[in-house]
Amino acid sequence: MDTWVIVLIVVVVVALLAVLALTMAKRNRINGARKREQARNHLREAELRRTQAEKEQAAAEEQAARARRERAEMEERLRREEQEARQRATTAEEHASAAEQLRAKAEKLAPGLADQHGRHPDGRAPQAADDRTQTYQQATDPDQPAGGATRR
């Protein structure tokens, strides 16, 4: 083979290798640019999601704080109402005790007067007992019609 053919083959091979190297470098640059763009998109998406997560976290903390505040208010209201109920029960017991003492004094001063004054010795009104007896008799007496006039 002639020398010029060998030189020509070597030049062509070197040229092909140079073209191949340039093509690979261009492809690497394009791939690098595409990866950087993809990375930027991921970073933007990550920032959006982080902002969204912070908003959700703030809303959750606010909701939890509101629930704790409402629970504390409810517990305070419940505590006050229970205290009021205890005070009323104490007041009722004091009134009942005072009433019993006065009734006992009245009974000492005038025996039998408490019964004539519309109270049984056990403290209940005779009218209420008569109403229960009458209602029971009406319910158990088949001859009596159901219903009837309402006493006013």
VENURJO-V821570 format. One line per field, one symbol per residue. ss: DSSP state (h for helix, s for strand, l for the rest). phi: phi as a letter, one per 20 degrees, with the letter a starting at -180 (. if undefined). burial: I if it has 24 or more other ideal C-beta (glycine too) atoms within 12 Angstrom, else O. A space follows every 10 residues. Layout:
BEGIN
ss->???
phi->???
burial->???
END
This chain:
BEGIN
ss->llhhhhhhhh hhhhhhhhhh hhhhhhhhhh hhhhhhhhhh hhhhhhhhhh hhhhhhhhhh hhhhhhhhhh hhhhhhhhhh hhhhhhhhhh hhhhhhhhhh hhhhhhhhhl llhhhhllsl llllshhhhh hhhhhhhhhh llllllllll ll
phi->.effffffff ffffffffff ffffffffff ffffffffff ffffffffff ffffffffff ffffffffff ffffffffff ffffffffff ffffffffff fffffffffb gnffffencf geneffffff fffffffffe effeffmpfe fd
burial->OOOOOOOOOO OOOOOOOOOO OOOOOOOOOO OOOOOOOOOO OOOOOOOOOO OOOOOOOOOO OOOOOOOOOO OOOOOOOOOO OOOOOOOOOO OOOOOOOOOO OOIOOOOOOO OOOIOOOOOO OOOOOOOOOO OOOOOOOOOO OOOOOOOOOO OO
END
